[in-house]
Amino acid sequence: MKRVVITGIGTINPLGKSVPEYFHNLDLGVSGARLISRFDTTNFKTKFACEIPDFNPEGFPEVYDRKEARRTDPFTQYAMIAAAEAVKDSQLDLDKTDLRRIGVVVGSGVGGIVTFTDEMEGFFENDYPRFSPFLVPKFITNIASGHIALKFGFRGPNFGVSSACATSAHAILTAASQIQLGRADIMVSGGTEAPIAIPGIGGFNAAHALSTNNDEYSTASRPFDGTRDGFVMGEGAAILIVEEYEHALRRGAHIYCEIAGFGMTCDAWHITAPREDGESAGDAMELALREAGLTPVDVDYINAHGTSTPLGDLAELRAIQRVFGDAAYRVNISSTKSMTGHMMGAAGAVEALACIHAIQDGVIPPTINFRHEDPQIDYRLNLTLNERQERKVRVALSNNFGFGGQNACLAFQAL
């Protein structure tokens, strides 16, 4: 099988509008939670989320002008901005590269929900149907991949992936598979999400999935804390340039790390709740390690799915302890969702960047907002609570799990 590496990265998220800004705020343990500014939350149980502050697509003139911005939903705008940074970071010479061998697979959990909401509100305010001709191409989930290909001329495999909160982890491993099978030399991959809209907040409130801690919103995302009461919604995108190893060497690319293995499983248990024993989540981790030729003692860092939900956090830690045994007490574990919020379809990609940061810079980002112990959690585990830790990281795992029982684990390794 061909080896697969990461040669470019880009992001826009609640902690930063670029990779350096994101990494800087991760290290500082900054909370991205804010009161929602997009709509009136008076009658909503949750009044806060991790919004990207002061976002305007026209602030990225290398990507968007006013006309182009009007024709895309925010979830596509985020993807385009992150992709532009990633392509630039990769130092690809597009004039000397076979664009037929570069593909795009970018995922989203809900796609253009902002556009769909705006259009339906307009419909109910009128006596006859009047819709934008851009409605469908603005809200379909695969359109982010299409726009990235149009922008750069990439003519290889192009499609979207949607598997709830495991979406962008699935997109990255799917991109890696395309390269392993010889169908592309380079894949632009990741995830994007703009779910902070009336149906997003209202729907997850109805499902009792969101934190309603409005009095302490800046610290409401508190994975592994005894008072956690649900996740905090986030938004943004992260894009990775996934490249065949020999191809990257030939062009002299900077290689961040290798995608050494990945695992996929399904709980087959419940539409929203995880298996309480974490068995299938653990199976995904075991598969990723086996494919990478690694054992639990080789792993230095696990970026946990860690959504700050009562059931989910417990199930994941049980899975880690089952798979890792005594090695679980020697590995650093942290949840960066404590800072970014849960970016849903973009979570796997933005957390893959956190793993790359750990490998490249020897910094384990913290799990912030911890104050109270949960009697069901074993705090002998190093959950990297409240402050970052410095450590040499050669192997990092990234876990992502989604509604429907989807589980994904990516194993990243230093070269």
C-alpha positions as CSV (number, residue, x, y, z in Angstrom):
1,M,0.0,0.0,0.0
2,K,1.2,3.5,-0.8
3,R,2.2,5.6,2.2
4,V,0.2,8.8,2.8
5,V,1.4,12.0,4.4
6,I,0.1,15.5,5.3
7,T,1.9,18.4,3.4
8,G,-0.4,21.4,3.9
9,I,-3.0,22.6,6.5
10,G,-5.5,25.3,6.8
11,T,-8.4,26.3,9.1
12,I,-10.9,28.9,10.2
13,N,-12.6,28.2,13.5
14,P,-13.7,29.9,16.8
15,L,-10.1,30.1,18.0
16,G,-8.5,31.5,14.8
17,K,-8.8,32.5,11.2
18,S,-5.5,30.7,10.3
19,V,-3.5,27.8,11.6
20,P,-0.9,29.9,13.5
21,E,-3.7,31.8,15.3
22,Y,-5.5,28.5,16.1
23,F,-2.4,26.8,17.5
24,H,-1.5,29.9,19.6
25,N,-5.0,29.9,21.2
26,L,-5.0,26.2,21.7
27,D,-1.7,26.5,23.7
28,L,-3.2,29.3,25.8
29,G,-6.3,27.4,26.6
30,V,-8.7,30.0,25.2
31,S,-12.5,29.4,25.2
32,G,-14.3,30.1,22.0
33,A,-17.7,30.2,23.6
34,R,-19.8,33.4,23.1
35,L,-23.4,34.5,23.2
36,I,-25.0,33.8,19.9
37,S,-25.2,36.9,17.7
38,R,-26.8,35.3,14.6
39,F,-30.4,35.3,15.7
40,D,-32.6,36.2,18.7
41,T,-32.2,33.4,21.3
42,T,-34.8,34.8,23.8
43,N,-36.9,31.7,23.6
44,F,-34.1,29.1,23.3
45,K,-32.8,27.0,26.1
46,T,-29.3,27.6,24.9
47,K,-28.1,31.1,24.1
48,F,-24.4,30.6,23.4
49,A,-22.1,28.8,21.0
50,C,-18.6,28.9,19.7
51,E,-19.0,31.3,16.8
52,I,-16.2,32.6,14.6
53,P,-16.1,36.2,15.7
54,D,-16.4,39.1,13.2
55,F,-16.6,36.8,10.2
56,N,-16.9,38.4,6.8
57,P,-15.9,36.4,3.7
58,E,-14.9,39.6,1.9
59,G,-12.2,39.9,4.5
60,F,-10.4,37.1,2.4
61,P,-10.1,38.8,-1.0
62,E,-7.8,36.1,-2.3
63,V,-10.8,33.7,-2.0
64,Y,-14.0,35.8,-2.2
65,D,-15.4,39.0,-3.7
66,R,-18.9,40.3,-2.8
67,K,-20.6,38.5,-5.8
68,E,-19.0,35.2,-5.1
69,A,-19.8,35.4,-1.3
70,R,-23.5,35.9,-2.0
71,R,-23.6,32.6,-4.0
72,T,-22.3,30.4,-1.2
73,D,-23.4,29.3,2.2
74,P,-21.1,30.0,5.2
75,F,-20.2,26.3,5.4
76,T,-18.7,26.5,1.9
77,Q,-17.1,29.9,2.6
78,Y,-15.3,28.3,5.6
79,A,-14.1,25.4,3.5
80,M,-12.8,27.7,0.7
81,I,-10.9,29.9,3.2
82,A,-9.3,26.9,4.9
83,A,-8.5,25.2,1.6
84,A,-6.8,28.4,0.3
85,E,-4.5,28.4,3.3
86,A,-3.8,24.7,3.0
87,V,-2.9,24.9,-0.7
88,K,-0.6,27.9,-0.1
89,D,1.0,26.1,2.9
90,S,1.7,23.0,0.7
91,Q,3.7,25.1,-1.8
92,L,2.1,23.2,-4.6
93,D,3.1,24.6,-8.0
94,L,-0.2,24.1,-9.8
95,D,1.3,25.0,-13.2
96,K,3.6,22.1,-12.9
97,T,1.3,19.6,-11.3
98,D,-1.1,17.2,-13.1
99,L,-4.4,18.5,-11.8
100,R,-6.1,15.4,-13.0
101,R,-4.3,13.6,-10.2
102,I,-5.5,16.0,-7.4
103,G,-8.9,15.3,-5.9
104,V,-11.1,16.8,-3.2
105,V,-13.2,15.1,-0.5
106,V,-14.6,17.5,2.0
107,G,-17.4,16.6,4.4
108,S,-20.2,18.4,6.2
109,G,-22.8,17.0,8.6
110,V,-25.6,19.4,7.8
111,G,-24.5,21.4,4.8
112,G,-26.1,24.8,4.0
113,I,-28.5,24.9,6.9
114,V,-28.2,28.7,7.1
115,T,-29.2,29.1,3.5
116,F,-32.1,26.6,3.9
117,T,-33.4,28.4,7.0
118,D,-33.3,31.8,5.3
119,E,-35.1,30.6,2.2
120,M,-37.8,28.9,4.2
121,E,-38.4,32.0,6.3
122,G,-38.7,33.9,3.1
123,F,-41.2,31.4,1.8
124,F,-43.5,31.6,4.8
125,E,-43.4,35.4,4.6
126,N,-44.8,35.4,1.1
127,D,-48.1,34.2,-0.5
128,Y,-46.3,32.3,-3.3
129,P,-43.1,30.3,-3.7
130,R,-40.1,32.5,-4.5
131,F,-36.7,30.8,-4.1
132,S,-33.2,31.7,-5.1
133,P,-31.8,29.8,-8.1
134,F,-28.8,29.3,-5.9
135,L,-30.8,27.5,-3.2
136,V,-29.9,24.0,-4.1
137,P,-26.2,24.5,-5.0
138,K,-25.8,26.5,-1.8
139,F,-27.1,23.9,0.6
140,I,-26.1,20.5,-0.8
141,T,-23.3,19.0,1.3
142,N,-21.0,18.1,-1.5
143,I,-20.8,21.6,-2.9
144,A,-17.8,22.6,-0.8
145,S,-15.7,20.0,-2.6
146,G,-17.1,21.3,-5.9
147,H,-16.2,24.9,-5.2
148,I,-12.6,24.0,-4.1
149,A,-12.1,22.1,-7.3
150,L,-13.5,25.0,-9.4
151,K,-11.2,27.5,-7.6
152,F,-8.0,25.5,-8.2
153,G,-8.8,23.4,-11.2
154,F,-8.5,20.0,-9.4
155,R,-9.9,17.4,-11.7
156,G,-9.4,14.1,-9.7
157,P,-11.9,12.3,-7.5
158,N,-14.4,14.8,-6.1
159,F,-17.2,14.1,-3.6
160,G,-18.6,14.8,-0.2
161,V,-18.9,12.7,2.9
162,S,-21.5,13.0,5.6
163,S,-21.5,10.9,8.8
164,A,-22.6,13.3,11.5
165,C,-19.7,14.2,13.9
166,A,-17.4,11.5,12.4
167,T,-17.7,13.2,9.0
168,S,-14.3,14.8,8.5
169,A,-12.4,11.9,10.0
170,H,-14.2,9.7,7.4
171,A,-13.3,12.3,4.7
172,I,-9.6,12.2,5.6
173,L,-9.4,8.4,5.7
174,T,-11.4,8.2,2.5
175,A,-8.9,10.6,0.9
176,A,-6.0,8.5,2.2
177,S,-7.6,5.4,0.7
178,Q,-7.9,7.0,-2.8
179,I,-4.2,7.6,-2.7
180,Q,-3.4,4.1,-1.4
181,L,-5.4,2.7,-4.3
182,G,-3.5,4.8,-6.8
183,R,-6.5,6.9,-7.9
184,A,-4.8,10.2,-7.0
185,D,-1.5,11.6,-6.0
186,I,-2.9,14.4,-3.8
187,M,-6.3,14.8,-2.1
188,V,-7.6,18.0,-0.5
189,S,-9.6,16.8,2.4
190,G,-11.3,17.8,5.7
191,G,-14.6,19.1,6.9
192,T,-16.7,22.2,7.3
193,E,-19.7,23.2,9.2
194,A,-21.9,26.3,9.9
195,P,-24.7,24.9,12.1
196,I,-25.3,27.9,14.4
197,A,-28.8,28.6,13.1
198,I,-32.3,28.3,14.4
199,P,-32.8,24.6,13.5
200,G,-29.4,23.7,14.7
201,I,-29.7,25.1,18.2
202,G,-33.4,24.3,18.4
203,G,-33.0,20.7,17.2
204,F,-30.2,19.9,19.5
205,N,-32.0,21.5,22.4
206,A,-35.0,19.3,21.7
207,A,-32.7,16.3,21.7
208,H,-31.2,17.4,25.1
209,A,-27.7,17.3,23.6
210,L,-26.6,20.9,24.1
211,S,-25.4,22.5,27.3
212,T,-27.9,25.0,28.7
213,N,-25.4,26.5,31.2
214,N,-26.1,30.1,30.0
215,D,-24.8,31.6,33.3
216,E,-21.4,30.1,32.7
217,Y,-21.3,29.9,29.0
218,S,-17.6,30.6,28.5
219,T,-16.8,27.5,30.6
220,A,-19.8,25.3,29.6
221,S,-17.8,23.0,27.4
222,R,-16.1,21.0,30.2
223,P,-15.3,17.4,29.1
224,F,-14.6,14.9,31.8
225,D,-16.0,17.4,34.5
226,G,-18.6,16.1,36.9
227,T,-21.0,19.0,36.1
228,R,-20.9,18.7,32.3
229,D,-24.4,18.9,30.8
230,G,-24.0,18.7,27.0
231,F,-21.9,19.9,24.2
232,V,-21.4,23.5,23.0
233,M,-22.0,24.0,19.3
234,G,-19.0,25.2,17.2
235,E,-18.4,26.1,13.5
236,G,-15.7,26.4,11.0
237,A,-13.5,24.3,8.8
238,A,-10.2,22.6,8.6
239,I,-8.5,21.3,5.4
240,L,-5.5,19.0,5.0
241,I,-3.4,18.3,1.9
242,V,-3.1,14.6,1.9
243,E,-0.4,13.3,-0.4
244,E,1.4,10.2,-1.6
245,Y,4.7,9.9,0.2
246,E,7.0,9.5,-2.8
247,H,5.2,12.2,-4.7
248,A,5.8,14.6,-1.7
249,L,9.5,13.6,-1.6
250,R,9.9,14.3,-5.4
251,R,8.6,17.8,-5.1
252,G,10.5,18.6,-1.9
253,A,7.4,19.2,0.1
254,H,7.4,19.8,3.9
255,I,5.9,16.8,5.5
256,Y,4.0,17.3,8.8
257,C,3.4,13.6,9.5
258,E,2.1,10.4,8.1
259,I,-1.4,9.0,8.2
260,A,-0.2,5.7,9.5
261,G,-3.6,3.9,10.0
262,F,-7.3,4.3,10.5
263,G,-10.2,2.4,11.8
264,M,-14.0,2.6,11.2
265,T,-16.8,0.8,13.1
266,C,-20.4,1.2,14.0
267,D,-22.1,0.8,17.4
268,A,-25.3,-0.6,15.9
269,W,-26.8,0.4,19.2
270,H,-28.8,3.7,19.2
271,I,-29.4,6.6,16.8
272,T,-27.9,9.1,19.2
273,A,-26.4,7.5,22.3
274,P,-23.1,5.6,22.3
275,R,-22.6,2.1,23.6
276,E,-22.0,2.7,27.3
277,D,-19.1,0.2,27.3
278,G,-17.4,1.9,24.4
279,E,-16.7,-1.4,22.8
280,S,-17.1,-0.4,19.1
281,A,-15.3,2.9,19.7
282,G,-12.4,0.8,21.1
283,D,-12.6,-1.5,18.1
284,A,-11.9,1.6,15.8
285,M,-8.8,2.4,17.9
286,E,-7.6,-1.1,17.7
287,L,-8.1,-1.2,13.9
288,A,-6.2,2.0,13.5
289,L,-3.3,0.8,15.6
290,R,-3.2,-2.6,13.8
291,E,-3.1,-1.0,10.4
292,A,-0.3,1.3,11.5
293,G,1.7,-1.6,12.9
294,L,1.6,0.1,16.3
295,T,0.7,-1.0,19.9
296,P,-0.8,1.0,22.7
297,V,2.6,1.7,24.3
298,D,3.6,3.5,21.1
299,V,0.9,6.2,21.5
300,D,1.8,9.5,23.1
301,Y,-1.4,11.5,22.7
302,I,-5.1,10.8,22.1
303,N,-7.2,13.7,21.0
304,A,-10.5,12.5,22.5
305,H,-13.9,13.0,20.9
306,G,-14.7,14.4,24.4
307,T,-17.9,16.3,23.7
308,S,-18.8,17.2,27.3
309,T,-21.8,15.0,27.3
310,P,-22.5,12.8,30.4
311,L,-22.7,9.5,28.5
312,G,-20.2,10.1,25.7
313,D,-17.2,11.1,27.8
314,L,-17.6,8.1,30.0
315,A,-18.0,5.7,27.1
316,E,-14.9,7.0,25.4
317,L,-12.7,6.7,28.5
318,R,-13.9,3.2,29.0
319,A,-13.0,2.4,25.5
320,I,-9.5,3.8,25.9
321,Q,-8.9,1.9,29.1
322,R,-10.1,-1.4,27.5
323,V,-7.8,-1.0,24.5
324,F,-4.8,0.5,26.2
325,G,-4.8,-1.3,29.5
326,D,-1.9,-0.1,31.7
327,A,-0.6,2.0,28.8
328,A,-3.7,4.2,29.3
329,Y,-2.0,5.8,32.3
330,R,1.1,6.8,30.3
331,V,-0.6,8.5,27.4
332,N,-1.8,12.1,27.3
333,I,-5.5,12.5,26.6
334,S,-7.3,15.8,25.9
335,S,-10.4,17.3,24.4
336,T,-9.9,20.4,22.4
337,K,-13.7,20.7,22.1
338,S,-13.4,22.3,25.5
339,M,-12.1,25.3,23.5
340,T,-13.5,25.1,20.0
341,G,-16.8,23.7,20.9
342,H,-18.2,20.8,18.9
343,M,-17.7,21.6,15.2
344,M,-19.7,18.5,14.2
345,G,-18.8,17.7,10.6
346,A,-15.6,19.7,10.9
347,A,-14.5,18.3,14.3
348,G,-12.3,15.4,13.0
349,A,-10.3,17.7,10.7
350,V,-9.7,20.5,13.2
351,E,-8.7,17.9,15.8
352,A,-6.4,16.3,13.3
353,L,-4.6,19.7,13.2
354,A,-4.3,19.6,17.0
355,C,-2.6,16.2,16.6
356,I,-0.3,17.6,14.0
357,H,0.6,20.5,16.3
358,A,1.4,18.0,19.1
359,I,3.7,16.0,16.8
360,Q,5.4,19.0,15.2
361,D,5.8,21.2,18.3
362,G,5.7,18.9,21.3
363,V,2.7,20.6,22.8
364,I,-0.3,18.7,24.2
365,P,-3.3,21.1,24.1
366,P,-5.3,21.2,27.4
367,T,-8.8,20.1,28.4
368,I,-9.9,23.4,29.9
369,N,-12.8,24.3,32.2
370,F,-12.3,21.3,34.6
371,R,-13.3,22.0,38.2
372,H,-15.3,19.1,39.6
373,E,-14.5,15.4,39.6
374,D,-17.0,12.8,38.3
375,P,-17.0,9.7,40.6
376,Q,-17.3,7.5,37.5
377,I,-14.1,8.8,35.9
378,D,-10.6,7.4,36.7
379,Y,-8.5,10.6,37.2
380,R,-5.3,8.6,37.2
381,L,-5.7,9.0,33.5
382,N,-3.7,12.1,32.3
383,L,-6.6,14.1,30.9
384,T,-4.3,17.2,30.5
385,L,-6.6,19.2,32.7
386,N,-6.6,23.0,32.4
387,E,-3.0,23.5,31.3
388,R,-1.1,22.4,28.2
389,Q,1.7,19.9,28.7
390,E,5.0,19.6,26.8
391,R,6.0,16.2,25.5
392,K,7.7,14.6,22.6
393,V,4.9,13.1,20.4
394,R,5.7,10.6,17.8
395,V,2.2,8.9,17.5
396,A,-1.2,10.6,18.1
397,L,-4.7,9.2,17.7
398,S,-7.8,11.3,16.9
399,N,-11.2,9.9,17.8
400,N,-14.5,11.0,16.3
401,F,-17.9,9.4,16.9
402,G,-21.2,10.4,15.4
403,F,-25.0,10.0,15.6
404,G,-26.0,6.8,14.0
405,G,-23.2,5.0,15.8
406,Q,-20.4,5.9,13.5
407,N,-16.9,5.6,14.9
408,A,-13.6,6.7,13.3
409,C,-10.0,6.8,14.6
410,L,-7.0,8.3,12.7
411,A,-3.4,7.4,13.7
412,F,-0.8,10.1,12.9
413,Q,2.9,9.3,13.1
414,A,6.0,11.4,12.9
415,L,8.5,10.5,10.1
